[in-house]
Amino acid sequence: MDRTLVLVRHGQSEWNLKNLFTGWKNPDLTPVGIEEAKKAGQDIKKLGISFDKAFTSGLKRAQDTCDLVLAELGQSSLPIVQDIQLNERDYGDLSGLNKAEAAVKWGEEQVMIWRRSYDTPPPGGESLKDTLARVLPYYCQNILPCVLRGERTIVVAHGNSLRALLMVLEMADKVSIMKMELETGVPVVYQLNADSTVASIMVLHHA
């Protein structure tokens, strides 16, 4: 049975470009981000993959990326499930600040702890652990059953919400997950076994 799961981090957003903490804010994709999304769709198409199910977050940059990917596949009419459980980690009081401004306000060391620790949240925001706590149940209850039924599934989301899935799929621990980075607009294609473990992984790097 074909148990295909494709993960795509949204294309570059205006705030990625400016090195700002984005979280649940809603900046648009940059022209580069739009091209990344289209390229992701083209790369998936070259593999001959089409989708039965599509999931994305409640944020515009992921939704727009998902739309662009499906358009390249000629699947613009595919219903897309949008859910805030797949949203990026909420950076709380850091949202909208660039990394340098945050370092001036709270100190570089403290900002690095918020960015890189597993369970220390920034003020008013979420830690990676908090993000996992909402993404993982959603994956297990809504996304994984589709894949195991043989429905080819795409999830377009964010660096940190997709990290939650990488933790499960690639059996990463809370130390190694901090080093795992998904590139913007680069699809990762998983084939799953019947027991939901990973049979194969293919990263479709930009040429």
GROMACS elastic network, one bead per residue, 0.5 to 0.9 nm:
[ bonds ]
;  ai    aj funct       b0    kb
    1   148     6  0.86738   500
    1   149     6  0.85017   500
    1   150     6  0.61333   500
    1   193     6  0.88963   500
    1   194     6  0.85447   500
    2   147     6  0.83330   500
    2   148     6  0.85482   500
    2   149     6  0.87721   500
    2   150     6  0.53591   500
    2   151     6  0.76859   500
    2   152     6  0.73837   500
    2   191     6  0.74055   500
    2   192     6  0.82043   500
    3   146     6  0.86997   500
    3   147     6  0.51966   500
    3   148     6  0.58405   500
    3   149     6  0.74179   500
    3   151     6  0.67873   500
    3   152     6  0.63870   500
    3   153     6  0.84480   500
    3   190     6  0.81085   500
    3   191     6  0.54886   500
    3   192     6  0.53226   500
    3   193     6  0.71755   500
    3   194     6  0.80290   500
    3   196     6  0.89625   500
    4    49     6  0.88388   500
    4    51     6  0.89167   500
    4   147     6  0.62392   500
    4   148     6  0.86019   500
    4   150     6  0.73814   500
    4   151     6  0.73462   500
    4   153     6  0.62836   500
    4   154     6  0.83839   500
    4   189     6  0.70606   500
    4   190     6  0.57852   500
    4   192     6  0.65442   500
    5   143     6  0.89736   500
    5   144     6  0.86266   500
    5   147     6  0.64600   500
    5   151     6  0.87564   500
    5   152     6  0.61890   500
    5   154     6  0.58556   500
    5   155     6  0.76612   500
    5   188     6  0.82995   500
    5   189     6  0.60058   500
    5   190     6  0.50994   500
    5   191     6  0.64013   500
    5   192     6  0.75610   500
    6    44     6  0.89221   500
    6   152     6  0.81443   500
    6   153     6  0.62779   500
    6   155     6  0.62238   500
    6   156     6  0.83560   500
    6   187     6  0.64267   500
    6   188     6  0.55504   500
    6   190     6  0.60599   500
    6   191     6  0.87131   500
    7   153     6  0.86862   500
    7   154     6  0.59476   500
    7   156     6  0.59981   500
    7   157     6  0.77261   500
    7   162     6  0.74263   500
    7   165     6  0.89766   500
    7   186     6  0.84168   500
    7   187     6  0.56931   500
    7   188     6  0.52296   500
    7   189     6  0.66364   500
    7   190     6  0.81326   500
    8    11     6  0.86079   500
    8    37     6  0.88053   500
    8    40     6  0.79702   500
    8    62     6  0.88639   500
    8    65     6  0.86235   500
    8    66     6  0.84216   500
    8   154     6  0.76152   500
    8   155     6  0.62798   500
    8   157     6  0.64567   500
    8   158     6  0.79658   500
    8   162     6  0.82424   500
    8   182     6  0.82760   500
    8   183     6  0.86563   500
    8   184     6  0.75815   500
    8   185     6  0.59516   500
    8   186     6  0.59730   500
    8   188     6  0.65020   500
    8   189     6  0.89572   500
    9    62     6  0.74494   500
    9    65     6  0.84518   500
    9   155     6  0.84833   500
    9   156     6  0.57714   500
    9   157     6  0.52195   500
    9   158     6  0.50199   500
    9   159     6  0.60723   500
    9   162     6  0.73277   500
    9   182     6  0.66174   500
    9   183     6  0.68242   500
    9   184     6  0.51533   500
    9   185     6  0.54169   500
    9   186     6  0.67577   500
    9   187     6  0.74328   500
   10    13     6  0.79464   500
   10    29     6  0.84040   500
   10    33     6  0.76198   500
   10    36     6  0.84295   500
   10    37     6  0.71041   500
   10    61     6  0.61928   500
   10    63     6  0.82382   500
   10    64     6  0.81841   500
   10    65     6  0.55099   500
   10    66     6  0.77729   500
   10   156     6  0.63289   500
   10   157     6  0.59854   500
   10   158     6  0.61414   500
   10   159     6  0.82353   500
   10   183     6  0.88287   500
   10   184     6  0.55954   500
   10   185     6  0.53869   500
   10   186     6  0.84699   500
   11    29     6  0.64934   500
   11    30     6  0.79488   500
   11    32     6  0.74977   500
   11    34     6  0.63268   500
   11    35     6  0.78353   500
   11    36     6  0.54465   500
   11    37     6  0.54953   500
   11    61     6  0.73445   500
   11    62     6  0.77261   500
   11    64     6  0.88771   500
   11    65     6  0.62583   500
   11   183     6  0.86213   500
   11   186     6  0.82911   500
   12    15     6  0.81152   500
   12    16     6  0.59483   500
   12    17     6  0.69178   500
   12    28     6  0.88043   500
   12    29     6  0.58065   500
   12    30     6  0.60345   500
   12    31     6  0.83241   500
   12    32     6  0.63909   500
   12    34     6  0.76429   500
   12    36     6  0.74734   500
   12    37     6  0.87751   500
   12    61     6  0.83982   500
   12   184     6  0.58596   500
   12   185     6  0.74252   500
   13    16     6  0.50868   500
   13    17     6  0.64106   500
   13    18     6  0.88039   500
   13    27     6  0.63137   500
   13    28     6  0.56462   500
   13    30     6  0.52162   500
   13    31     6  0.87503   500
   13    32     6  0.83950   500
   13    33     6  0.61030   500
   13    34     6  0.88589   500
   13    61     6  0.67317   500
   14    17     6  0.52072   500
   14    18     6  0.64716   500
   14    19     6  0.87595   500
   14    20     6  0.88319   500
   14    27     6  0.59843   500
   14    28     6  0.59945   500
   14    29     6  0.58390   500
   14    30     6  0.53115   500
   14    33     6  0.85543   500
   15    19     6  0.59235   500
   15    20     6  0.51449   500
   15    21     6  0.73165   500
   15    22     6  0.64204   500
   15    27     6  0.64543   500
   15    28     6  0.82841   500
   15    29     6  0.86684   500
   15    30     6  0.88694   500
   15    96     6  0.80261   500
   15    98     6  0.87588   500
   16    20     6  0.61735   500
   16    21     6  0.79344   500
   16    22     6  0.76836   500
   17    20     6  0.77982   500
   17    30     6  0.79720   500
   18    98     6  0.72609   500
   19    22     6  0.87864   500
   19    97     6  0.84721   500
   19    98     6  0.55532   500
   19    99     6  0.65804   500
   19   100     6  0.89761   500
   20    94     6  0.86439   500
   20    95     6  0.73450   500
   20    96     6  0.56712   500
   20    97     6  0.53300   500
   20    99     6  0.63143   500
   21    25     6  0.89107   500
   21    91     6  0.67575   500
   21    94     6  0.61089   500
   21    96     6  0.54402   500
   21    97     6  0.57549   500
   21    98     6  0.60551   500
   21    99     6  0.71086   500
   22    25     6  0.55388   500
   22    26     6  0.76757   500
   22    27     6  0.79392   500
   22    88     6  0.82784   500
   22    89     6  0.87992   500
   22    90     6  0.80380   500
   22    91     6  0.70868   500
   22    94     6  0.82227   500
   22    95     6  0.52619   500
   22    96     6  0.59072   500
   22    97     6  0.81935   500
   23    26     6  0.83879   500
   23    87     6  0.80410   500
   23    88     6  0.54568   500
   23    89     6  0.54625   500
   23    91     6  0.50102   500
   23    92     6  0.74908   500
   23    94     6  0.85304   500
   23    95     6  0.59883   500
   23    96     6  0.83856   500
   23   125     6  0.87642   500
   24    58     6  0.87672   500
   24    59     6  0.70479   500
   24    87     6  0.69492   500
   24    88     6  0.62956   500
   24    89     6  0.72550   500
   24    90     6  0.55753   500
   24    91     6  0.75430   500
   24    92     6  0.85341   500
   24    95     6  0.78124   500
   25    59     6  0.77253   500
   25    90     6  0.87163   500
   25    95     6  0.72190   500
   25    96     6  0.77093   500
   26    59     6  0.61086   500
   26    60     6  0.59160   500
   26    61     6  0.69139   500
   27    59     6  0.88458   500
   27    60     6  0.73686   500
   27    61     6  0.67861   500
   28    33     6  0.89118   500
   28    60     6  0.69032   500
   28    61     6  0.57224   500
   28    64     6  0.84176   500
   29    32     6  0.76509   500
   29    33     6  0.51530   500
   29    34     6  0.61005   500
   29    60     6  0.85411   500
   29    61     6  0.57990   500
   29    62     6  0.89187   500
   29    64     6  0.77674   500
   29    65     6  0.81102   500
   30    34     6  0.62910   500
   30    35     6  0.86576   500
   31    34     6  0.51124   500
   31    35     6  0.63546   500
   31    36     6  0.86586   500
   32    35     6  0.51325   500
   32    36     6  0.61427   500
   32    37     6  0.86951   500
   33    37     6  0.62022   500
   33    38     6  0.86566   500
   33    61     6  0.89547   500
   33    65     6  0.80664   500
   33   184     6  0.77233   500
   33   185     6  0.73019   500
   34    37     6  0.51811   500
   34    38     6  0.63170   500
   34    39     6  0.86177   500
   34    64     6  0.83443   500
   34    65     6  0.71131   500
   34    68     6  0.75282   500
   34   185     6  0.89007   500
   35    38     6  0.50705   500
   35    39     6  0.60136   500
   35    40     6  0.84884   500
   35   185     6  0.86818   500
   36    39     6  0.50598   500
   36    40     6  0.61084   500
   36    41     6  0.87275   500
   36    65     6  0.85013   500
   36   184     6  0.73025   500
   36   186     6  0.75575   500
   36   206     6  0.83194   500
   37    40     6  0.50460   500
   37    41     6  0.64392   500
   37    42     6  0.87632   500
   37    64     6  0.84964   500
   37    65     6  0.52724   500
   37    66     6  0.76200   500
   37    67     6  0.87354   500
   37    68     6  0.59080   500
   37    69     6  0.57439   500
   37   184     6  0.84723   500
   37   185     6  0.53189   500
   37   186     6  0.81736   500
   38    41     6  0.51298   500
   38    42     6  0.62748   500
   38    43     6  0.86835   500
   38    65     6  0.79734   500
   38    68     6  0.56782   500
   38    69     6  0.55992   500
   38    70     6  0.88016   500
   38    71     6  0.81674   500
   38    72     6  0.63615   500
   38   185     6  0.84856   500
   39    43     6  0.60490   500
   39    44     6  0.85459   500
   39    69     6  0.78561   500
   39    72     6  0.83801   500
   39   185     6  0.77055   500
   39   186     6  0.84201   500
   39   206     6  0.77351   500
   40    43     6  0.51488   500
   40    44     6  0.62362   500
   40    45     6  0.85609   500
   40    68     6  0.87996   500
   40    69     6  0.62540   500
   40    72     6  0.86079   500
   40   185     6  0.58765   500
   40   186     6  0.59878   500
   40   187     6  0.60476   500
   40   204     6  0.78943   500
   40   205     6  0.89907   500
   40   206     6  0.81696   500
   41    44     6  0.52029   500
   41    45     6  0.61086   500
   41    46     6  0.87190   500
   41    66     6  0.88925   500
   41    68     6  0.71933   500
   41    70     6  0.65312   500
   41    71     6  0.76340   500
   41    72     6  0.51381   500
   41    73     6  0.61335   500
   41   187     6  0.85157   500
   42    46     6  0.62693   500
   42    47     6  0.89457   500
   42    69     6  0.76338   500
   42    72     6  0.60213   500
   42    73     6  0.71740   500
   43    46     6  0.51794   500
   43    47     6  0.68399   500
   43   186     6  0.89587   500
   43   187     6  0.80279   500
   43   204     6  0.67950   500
   43   205     6  0.88674   500
   43   206     6  0.85242   500
   44    47     6  0.53453   500
   44    48     6  0.68120   500
   44    49     6  0.59707   500
   44    50     6  0.79652   500
   44    69     6  0.85165   500
   44    73     6  0.78785   500
   44   187     6  0.75023   500
   44   189     6  0.86761   500
   44   204     6  0.79916   500
   45    48     6  0.50356   500
   45    49     6  0.57328   500
   45    50     6  0.72172   500
   45    72     6  0.75802   500
   45    73     6  0.59201   500
   46    49     6  0.76421   500
   49    73     6  0.84797   500
   49   152     6  0.81207   500
   50    70     6  0.87288   500
   50    73     6  0.68667   500
   50    74     6  0.88738   500
   50    75     6  0.78276   500
   50   152     6  0.71906   500
   50   153     6  0.87477   500
   51    54     6  0.71233   500
   51    70     6  0.86050   500
   51    73     6  0.88843   500
   51    75     6  0.79483   500
   51    78     6  0.80758   500
   51   151     6  0.73593   500
   51   153     6  0.56778   500
   51   154     6  0.68222   500
   52    78     6  0.75124   500
   52    79     6  0.89260   500
   52   146     6  0.87879   500
   52   151     6  0.53874   500
   52   152     6  0.51865   500
   52   153     6  0.60642   500
   52   154     6  0.84333   500
   53    78     6  0.74180   500
   53    79     6  0.73716   500
   53    80     6  0.71459   500
   53    81     6  0.81632   500
   53   143     6  0.86875   500
   53   146     6  0.75268   500
   53   147     6  0.87917   500
   53   151     6  0.66335   500
   53   152     6  0.63025   500
   53   154     6  0.64269   500
   53   155     6  0.86434   500
   54    66     6  0.80597   500
   54    78     6  0.74434   500
   54    79     6  0.69523   500
   54    81     6  0.62083   500
   54    82     6  0.86874   500
   54   152     6  0.86677   500
   54   153     6  0.57113   500
   54   155     6  0.59845   500
   54   156     6  0.78904   500
   55    63     6  0.89924   500
   55    66     6  0.83502   500
   55    79     6  0.89270   500
   55    80     6  0.56279   500
   55    82     6  0.59373   500
   55    83     6  0.77080   500
   55    86     6  0.85388   500
   55   143     6  0.78656   500
   55   153     6  0.77577   500
   55   154     6  0.62667   500
   55   156     6  0.63718   500
   55   157     6  0.82233   500
   56    59     6  0.81760   500
   56    62     6  0.62791   500
   56    63     6  0.60586   500
   56    66     6  0.70667   500
   56    80     6  0.70935   500
   56    81     6  0.62378   500
   56    83     6  0.64918   500
   56    84     6  0.84376   500
   56    86     6  0.66542   500
   56    87     6  0.82262   500
   56   154     6  0.84235   500
   56   155     6  0.57099   500
   56   157     6  0.55908   500
   57    60     6  0.80285   500
   57    61     6  0.89149   500
   57    62     6  0.62598   500
   57    63     6  0.67566   500
   57    81     6  0.82101   500
   57    82     6  0.51517   500
   57    84     6  0.52228   500
   57    85     6  0.69338   500
   57    88     6  0.79746   500
   57   155     6  0.87130   500
   57   156     6  0.72907   500
   57   157     6  0.57620   500
   57   158     6  0.81900   500
   58    62     6  0.78494   500
   58    63     6  0.73793   500
   58    82     6  0.55992   500
   58    83     6  0.52305   500
   58    85     6  0.79818   500
   58    86     6  0.72917   500
   58    87     6  0.60788   500
   59    62     6  0.58434   500
   59    63     6  0.63411   500
   59    64     6  0.87741   500
   59    82     6  0.86263   500
   59    83     6  0.88212   500
   59    84     6  0.75906   500
   59    86     6  0.89785   500
   59    87     6  0.65832   500
   59    88     6  0.82466   500
   59   157     6  0.85446   500
   60    64     6  0.58636   500
   60    65     6  0.83619   500
   61    64     6  0.52874   500
   61    65     6  0.61759   500
   61    66     6  0.86434   500
   61   157     6  0.85611   500
   61   158     6  0.89859   500
   62    65     6  0.50689   500
   62    66     6  0.61190   500
   62    67     6  0.86404   500
   62    87     6  0.87620   500
   62   156     6  0.58258   500
   62   157     6  0.53506   500
   62   158     6  0.71320   500
   63    66     6  0.50856   500
   63    67     6  0.62251   500
   63    68     6  0.86982   500
   63    80     6  0.88137   500
   63    82     6  0.78397   500
   63   156     6  0.74501   500
   63   157     6  0.81765   500
   64    67     6  0.50721   500
   64    68     6  0.62147   500
   64    69     6  0.86487   500
   65    68     6  0.51452   500
   65    69     6  0.61622   500
   65    70     6  0.86502   500
   65   156     6  0.71953   500
   65   157     6  0.88539   500
   65   185     6  0.79507   500
   66    69     6  0.51672   500
   66    70     6  0.62005   500
   66    71     6  0.85254   500
   66    80     6  0.84634   500
   66   154     6  0.86306   500
   66   155     6  0.81990   500
   66   156     6  0.58387   500
   66   157     6  0.86535   500
   67    70     6  0.52929   500
   67    71     6  0.60639   500
   67    72     6  0.87710   500
   67    75     6  0.89001   500
   67    76     6  0.67425   500
   67    80     6  0.88240   500
   68    71     6  0.50572   500
   68    72     6  0.64136   500
   68    73     6  0.88405   500
   68    76     6  0.83719   500
   69    72     6  0.53504   500
   69    73     6  0.66060   500
   69    74     6  0.89391   500
   69    75     6  0.86027   500
   69    76     6  0.87086   500
   70    74     6  0.62081   500
   70    76     6  0.53272   500
   70    77     6  0.84528   500
   70    78     6  0.78208   500
   71    74     6  0.50051   500
   71    75     6  0.56764   500
   71    77     6  0.87414   500
   72    75     6  0.75293   500
   72    76     6  0.83722   500
   73    76     6  0.78105   500
   74    77     6  0.82834   500
   75    78     6  0.55650   500
   76    79     6  0.82623   500
   77    80     6  0.88431   500
   82    85     6  0.88635   500
   82    86     6  0.81923   500
   83    86     6  0.59192   500
   83    87     6  0.74276   500
   84    88     6  0.85978   500
   85    88     6  0.86705   500
   85   131     6  0.84648   500
   85   134     6  0.57365   500
   85   135     6  0.55992   500
   85   138     6  0.67449   500
   85   161     6  0.85129   500
   86    89     6  0.89089   500
   86   131     6  0.86994   500
   86   134     6  0.78319   500
   86   135     6  0.57674   500
   86   138     6  0.79107   500
   86   139     6  0.88255   500
   86   155     6  0.89809   500
   86   156     6  0.87895   500
   86   157     6  0.63331   500
   86   158     6  0.77537   500
   86   161     6  0.58674   500
   86   162     6  0.80306   500
   87    90     6  0.80275   500
   87   131     6  0.85244   500
   87   135     6  0.83467   500
   87   157     6  0.67997   500
   87   158     6  0.68401   500
   87   160     6  0.86009   500
   87   161     6  0.63805   500
   88    91     6  0.86721   500
   88   131     6  0.77863   500
   88   157     6  0.73026   500
   88   158     6  0.52475   500
   88   159     6  0.69718   500
   88   160     6  0.58380   500
   88   161     6  0.53966   500
   88   162     6  0.85157   500
   89    92     6  0.89719   500
   89   125     6  0.78066   500
   89   126     6  0.60337   500
   89   127     6  0.72845   500
   89   128     6  0.68817   500
   89   130     6  0.81477   500
   89   131     6  0.56433   500
   89   158     6  0.82651   500
   89   159     6  0.84989   500
   89   160     6  0.59099   500
   89   161     6  0.65445   500
   90    94     6  0.89696   500
   90    95     6  0.77968   500
   90   122     6  0.88161   500
   90   124     6  0.83025   500
   90   125     6  0.50451   500
   90   126     6  0.52307   500
   90   127     6  0.80659   500
   90   131     6  0.80192   500
   91    94     6  0.53836   500
   91    95     6  0.53038   500
   91    96     6  0.89698   500
   91   114     6  0.89400   500
   91   121     6  0.79179   500
   91   122     6  0.62832   500
   91   123     6  0.78988   500
   91   124     6  0.74228   500
   91   126     6  0.61839   500
   91   127     6  0.82105   500
   92    95     6  0.57020   500
   92   121     6  0.85705   500
   92   122     6  0.63437   500
   92   123     6  0.58466   500
   92   126     6  0.71133   500
   93    96     6  0.82883   500
   93    97     6  0.84279   500
   93   122     6  0.69971   500
   93   123     6  0.55901   500
   93   124     6  0.58259   500
   93   125     6  0.68662   500
   94    97     6  0.55975   500
   94    98     6  0.81331   500
   94    99     6  0.86589   500
   94   102     6  0.67037   500
   94   122     6  0.70981   500
   94   123     6  0.76474   500
   94   124     6  0.86777   500
   94   125     6  0.81639   500
   95    98     6  0.83828   500
   95   125     6  0.89111   500
   97   100     6  0.80642   500
   97   101     6  0.60591   500
   97   102     6  0.61585   500
   98   101     6  0.53809   500
   98   102     6  0.63058   500
   98   103     6  0.86960   500
   99   102     6  0.52246   500
   99   103     6  0.62274   500
   99   104     6  0.88436   500
   99   108     6  0.87633   500
   99   111     6  0.80263   500
  100   103     6  0.50298   500
  100   104     6  0.63462   500
  100   105     6  0.87424   500
  100   108     6  0.81405   500
  101   104     6  0.51651   500
  101   105     6  0.62745   500
  101   106     6  0.87157   500
  102   105     6  0.50947   500
  102   106     6  0.60254   500
  102   107     6  0.72982   500
  102   108     6  0.76485   500
  102   111     6  0.67356   500
  103   106     6  0.54262   500
  103   109     6  0.77263   500
  103   110     6  0.77350   500
  103   111     6  0.60049   500
  103   112     6  0.85295   500
  104   107     6  0.55153   500
  104   108     6  0.70763   500
  105   108     6  0.86578   500
  106   109     6  0.82493   500
  106   110     6  0.62767   500
  106   111     6  0.66326   500
  107   110     6  0.55219   500
  107   111     6  0.63913   500
  107   112     6  0.87943   500
  108   111     6  0.52100   500
  108   112     6  0.61882   500
  108   113     6  0.87056   500
  109   112     6  0.51802   500
  109   113     6  0.63453   500
  109   114     6  0.88770   500
  110   113     6  0.50739   500
  110   114     6  0.64313   500
  110   115     6  0.87247   500
  111   114     6  0.51196   500
  111   115     6  0.61730   500
  111   116     6  0.85070   500
  111   122     6  0.80692   500
  112   116     6  0.57589   500
  112   117     6  0.77667   500
  113   116     6  0.52731   500
  113   117     6  0.51475   500
  113   118     6  0.87244   500
  113   120     6  0.71066   500
  113   121     6  0.88121   500
  113   122     6  0.88445   500
  114   117     6  0.58037   500
  114   118     6  0.83248   500
  114   119     6  0.83815   500
  114   120     6  0.57905   500
  114   121     6  0.58481   500
  114   122     6  0.54957   500
  114   127     6  0.73197   500
  115   118     6  0.85283   500
  115   120     6  0.86199   500
  115   121     6  0.84986   500
  115   122     6  0.82161   500
  115   127     6  0.83627   500
  115   128     6  0.87081   500
  115   178     6  0.89886   500
  116   120     6  0.87255   500
  116   128     6  0.86139   500
  116   178     6  0.61233   500
  116   179     6  0.85723   500
  117   120     6  0.59087   500
  117   121     6  0.83690   500
  117   127     6  0.77024   500
  117   128     6  0.76451   500
  117   174     6  0.87696   500
  117   175     6  0.85083   500
  117   178     6  0.74148   500
  118   121     6  0.84875   500
  118   127     6  0.63758   500
  118   128     6  0.53225   500
  118   129     6  0.57783   500
  118   130     6  0.89757   500
  118   174     6  0.62722   500
  118   175     6  0.76389   500
  118   177     6  0.86081   500
  118   178     6  0.72957   500
  119   126     6  0.84687   500
  119   127     6  0.50506   500
  119   128     6  0.60815   500
  119   129     6  0.51797   500
  119   130     6  0.73562   500
  120   126     6  0.79789   500
  120   127     6  0.53559   500
  120   128     6  0.79707   500
  120   129     6  0.82877   500
  121   124     6  0.77225   500
  121   125     6  0.57674   500
  121   128     6  0.76516   500
  121   129     6  0.86718   500
  121   130     6  0.81264   500
  122   125     6  0.52094   500
  122   126     6  0.65701   500
  122   127     6  0.70397   500
  123   126     6  0.82868   500
  126   129     6  0.77436   500
  126   130     6  0.54738   500
  126   131     6  0.64127   500
  127   130     6  0.50731   500
  127   131     6  0.63956   500
  127   132     6  0.87171   500
  128   132     6  0.61971   500
  128   133     6  0.86014   500
  128   160     6  0.69892   500
  128   161     6  0.84190   500
  128   163     6  0.86819   500
  128   164     6  0.80761   500
  128   178     6  0.88929   500
  129   132     6  0.51185   500
  129   133     6  0.62429   500
  129   164     6  0.86217   500
  129   174     6  0.87031   500
  130   133     6  0.50429   500
  130   134     6  0.69068   500
  130   135     6  0.89161   500
  131   134     6  0.56162   500
  131   135     6  0.62133   500
  131   136     6  0.85137   500
  131   160     6  0.74202   500
  131   161     6  0.64702   500
  131   164     6  0.73771   500
  132   135     6  0.50308   500
  132   136     6  0.55839   500
  132   137     6  0.84235   500
  132   160     6  0.85070   500
  132   161     6  0.70373   500
  132   163     6  0.81851   500
  132   164     6  0.50812   500
  132   165     6  0.81895   500
  132   167     6  0.89300   500
  133   136     6  0.59851   500
  133   137     6  0.70503   500
  133   164     6  0.86088   500
  134   137     6  0.60585   500
  134   138     6  0.65693   500
  134   139     6  0.89449   500
  134   161     6  0.89745   500
  135   138     6  0.52180   500
  135   139     6  0.61524   500
  135   140     6  0.87527   500
  135   161     6  0.63944   500
  135   162     6  0.83301   500
  135   164     6  0.65125   500
  135   165     6  0.76556   500
  136   139     6  0.50339   500
  136   140     6  0.61669   500
  136   141     6  0.85352   500
  136   164     6  0.65485   500
  136   165     6  0.68658   500
  136   168     6  0.82827   500
  137   140     6  0.50886   500
  137   141     6  0.59577   500
  137   142     6  0.82228   500
  138   141     6  0.52590   500
  138   142     6  0.56148   500
  138   143     6  0.71003   500
  138   144     6  0.89093   500
  139   142     6  0.54881   500
  139   144     6  0.58254   500
  139   145     6  0.86121   500
  139   165     6  0.75829   500
  140   143     6  0.62561   500
  140   144     6  0.52902   500
  140   145     6  0.71313   500
  141   144     6  0.67429   500
  141   145     6  0.67942   500
  142   145     6  0.62581   500
  142   146     6  0.71366   500
  143   146     6  0.55039   500
  143   147     6  0.66772   500
  143   148     6  0.89855   500
  143   153     6  0.76611   500
  143   155     6  0.84326   500
  144   147     6  0.51356   500
  144   148     6  0.61688   500
  144   149     6  0.86005   500
  144   153     6  0.89157   500
  144   196     6  0.76292   500
  145   148     6  0.51199   500
  145   149     6  0.61379   500
  145   150     6  0.88091   500
  145   151     6  0.87607   500
  146   149     6  0.51971   500
  146   150     6  0.66658   500
  146   151     6  0.53162   500
  146   152     6  0.75855   500
  146   153     6  0.71109   500
  147   150     6  0.52468   500
  147   151     6  0.51002   500
  147   152     6  0.60416   500
  147   153     6  0.61893   500
  147   192     6  0.78693   500
  147   196     6  0.86378   500
  148   151     6  0.72328   500
  148   192     6  0.77030   500
  148   193     6  0.80985   500
  148   194     6  0.64345   500
  148   195     6  0.83239   500
  148   196     6  0.70708   500
  149   152     6  0.88633   500
  150   153     6  0.88427   500
  155   162     6  0.86022   500
  156   162     6  0.85115   500
  157   160     6  0.85991   500
  157   161     6  0.66218   500
  157   162     6  0.63764   500
  158   161     6  0.53290   500
  158   162     6  0.57512   500
  158   163     6  0.82127   500
  158   182     6  0.86333   500
  158   184     6  0.86079   500
  159   162     6  0.55341   500
  159   163     6  0.61790   500
  159   181     6  0.70603   500
  159   182     6  0.60462   500
  159   183     6  0.80686   500
  159   184     6  0.80963   500
  160   164     6  0.66590   500
  160   181     6  0.87950   500
  160   182     6  0.88971   500
  161   164     6  0.53745   500
  161   165     6  0.72049   500
  162   165     6  0.51268   500
  162   166     6  0.63170   500
  162   167     6  0.86813   500
  162   182     6  0.80426   500
  163   167     6  0.61509   500
  163   168     6  0.88482   500
  163   177     6  0.69070   500
  163   178     6  0.85423   500
  163   180     6  0.73220   500
  163   181     6  0.78210   500
  163   182     6  0.79006   500
  164   167     6  0.52158   500
  164   168     6  0.69159   500
  164   169     6  0.89122   500
  164   177     6  0.84205   500
  165   168     6  0.52823   500
  165   169     6  0.60147   500
  165   170     6  0.82174   500
  166   170     6  0.53535   500
  166   171     6  0.72541   500
  166   172     6  0.70269   500
  166   177     6  0.77561   500
  166   180     6  0.83576   500
  167   170     6  0.56203   500
  167   171     6  0.52013   500
  167   173     6  0.66804   500
  167   174     6  0.80090   500
  167   176     6  0.88822   500
  167   177     6  0.64461   500
  168   171     6  0.50103   500
  168   172     6  0.68816   500
  168   197     6  0.86488   500
  169   172     6  0.79691   500
  169   190     6  0.86675   500
  169   192     6  0.89421   500
  169   196     6  0.83321   500
  169   197     6  0.66511   500
  169   198     6  0.62745   500
  170   197     6  0.85833   500
  170   198     6  0.74970   500
  172   175     6  0.78757   500
  172   176     6  0.58572   500
  172   177     6  0.56557   500
  172   180     6  0.89406   500
  173   176     6  0.55001   500
  173   177     6  0.59814   500
  173   178     6  0.88354   500
  174   177     6  0.53192   500
  174   178     6  0.67476   500
  175   178     6  0.57214   500
  175   179     6  0.75124   500
  176   179     6  0.54459   500
  176   180     6  0.67254   500
  177   180     6  0.51455   500
  177   181     6  0.83992   500
  178   181     6  0.79989   500
  182   185     6  0.86154   500
  182   186     6  0.74498   500
  182   187     6  0.89808   500
  182   188     6  0.87871   500
  183   186     6  0.56689   500
  183   187     6  0.86544   500
  183   205     6  0.85877   500
  184   187     6  0.87085   500
  185   206     6  0.85599   500
  186   203     6  0.72130   500
  186   204     6  0.59764   500
  186   205     6  0.58375   500
  186   206     6  0.67619   500
  187   202     6  0.84032   500
  187   203     6  0.61631   500
  187   204     6  0.54737   500
  187   205     6  0.75494   500
  188   201     6  0.69673   500
  188   202     6  0.57401   500
  188   204     6  0.61896   500
  188   205     6  0.86641   500
  189   200     6  0.80847   500
  189   201     6  0.56883   500
  189   202     6  0.50164   500
  189   203     6  0.62876   500
  189   204     6  0.77112   500
  190   198     6  0.67157   500
  190   199     6  0.74042   500
  190   200     6  0.57181   500
  190   202     6  0.65506   500
  190   203     6  0.88205   500
  191   197     6  0.87744   500
  191   198     6  0.60833   500
  191   199     6  0.53710   500
  191   200     6  0.51930   500
  191   201     6  0.66460   500
  191   202     6  0.87973   500
  192   195     6  0.78204   500
  192   196     6  0.55342   500
  192   197     6  0.56359   500
  192   199     6  0.51008   500
  192   200     6  0.70981   500
  193   196     6  0.52317   500
  193   197     6  0.53743   500
  193   198     6  0.59270   500
  193   199     6  0.55879   500
  193   200     6  0.89615   500
  194   197     6  0.74128   500
  195   198     6  0.87973   500
  196   199     6  0.88717   500
  198   201     6  0.73719   500
  204   207     6  0.85877   500
